[in-house]
Amino acid sequence: MPLPDTLLQRLAAIVGEEHVLTDPDLRAGYETDWTRRYRGSTPAVVRPASTREVAAVLQLCHEFGAPVVPQGGNTGLVGGGVPRNRELVLSLRRLDGVTDLDAASGEVTAGAGVTLAALQEAVRAQGWNFGVDLASRDSATIGGMVATNAGGIRVLRYGGMRQQVLGIEAVLPDGAVVSRMPGLLKDNSGYDLAQLLAGSEGTLAVITAVRLKLVPQQPHRAVALLAVENIAGALRVVSAVRRALTSLEAAEVFFLEGLELVCRHAGLAPPFPAAHPCYLLLECAAQSDESAALAGVLANAPGIRDSALATDRPGRERLWAYRERHTESISAEGIPHKLDVTLPLNRLPEFERRVRGTIAAINAGARPILFGHASDGNLHVNILGLAPDDDRPDDAVLRLVAELGGSISAEHGIGIAKMPWLHLTRSTADREAMRAIKLALDPAGILNPGVVIPPA
């Protein structure tokens, strides 16, 4: 149904007429997610600039019974941030302030619309760094990263977004504001709402600002790219480095089919003279140069077929490009099915061995491309060559994940893409508890309806 003109007029009175976007050309970028697999239509995009404006918008939408989809940088990969049924889009990009940076304690407050790259630049200027990093750093926003509990490449050392949050400010669906700011390292005064909202995918409240802890800058970095036989060999190398060096910050794995795709798409030369089945990228970061120590550990690690080591920034970026350019290279080939899964580390080799055959048994023309985080069991299974609505390979892969004791989502969330399979790894009691929380905070069901928990 079209929105009442009265609602649009009152929204414009709150945020300014120029920040209620109804023109189809202006709305288009908010209606399709990064994968291009999930898209919809919205009657309007509302762009508030403060918590007060967000609260007024939600109070008004609650009054009219108008459903709302919160959206940050729209870099999600599971369809959870785009309108599916003509909901209003609430864009948080204008909440882009970085404030109250405490250089003594290493804490900062970031608005929901601050991009990760902008936060990194602001805190590095004060001698700090942020513990989470993503390839989409120029577009991904802090509010969306908290709402999806984003992981990224440094989980091994610093954890995901949940581990960075000290305090939170958010607006409930009826417009009420909850605030645990500026945030305390110790605060044992009841339910931890910040941790509840982290990973809730915009279904319980709209995050408007967060208090974040920072990590020390590590000026010396060494990156090694290794060729190995298989993922089991990669895990053995990671284990050896972790036990020897506390400076290990990233451990990324990818395979020959992905490397060949990246080289073709990005125009990169292969890293080694010969092709190899599996590649492992490691990064160590410390206050002093640990490249010699890393090289020493790798020299004694079995199963390394070839290697490259870089300590200067251009060299490090050259090696990282083989891993970080996977996503864009895959998207350049078509619209992929993206299955972000996690396995117990001891089951990861079996999953990697079986998953390609599992996909081929369903569709012999499908092209699986795998990459991920070797230290935490998280693999990204990308499948090219499928129709957007052909979920049969998705079903087979996610059932294999459940069989091996894994999770159907490691860091991208459930959104709408994974909702039909949530029962595979979350019990009935789990799902009903989540439904009860949703009902308690959003009884009218106006906030991101249909995401994570299906309607009763």
Buried (B, 14 or more C-beta within 10 A) or exposed (E): EEBEEEBBEBBBEBBEEEBBBEEEEEBEEBBBBBBEBBBBBBBBBBBBBBBEBBBBBBBBBBEBEBBBBBBBBBBBBBBBBBBBEBBBBBBBBBBBBBEBBBEEEBBBBBBBBBBBBBBBEBBEEBEBBBBBBBBBBEBBBBBBBBBBBBBBBBBBBBBBBBBBBBBBBBBBBBBBBBBBBBBEEEEEEEEBBBBBBBBBBBBBBBBBBBBBBBBEEBEBBBBBBBBBEBBBBBBBBBBBBBEBBEBBBBBBBBBBBBBBBBBEBBEBEBBBEEEBBBBBBBBBBBEEBBBEBBEEBBEEBEBBBBBBBBBEEEBBEBBBBBBBBBBEBBBEBEBBBBBBBBBEBEBBBBBBEBBBEBBBEBBEEBBBBBBBBBBBBBBBBBBBBBEBEBBBBBBBBBBBBBEBEBBBBBBBBBBBBBBBBBEBBBEEEEBEEBBEBBEEBBEEBBBBBBBBBEEE
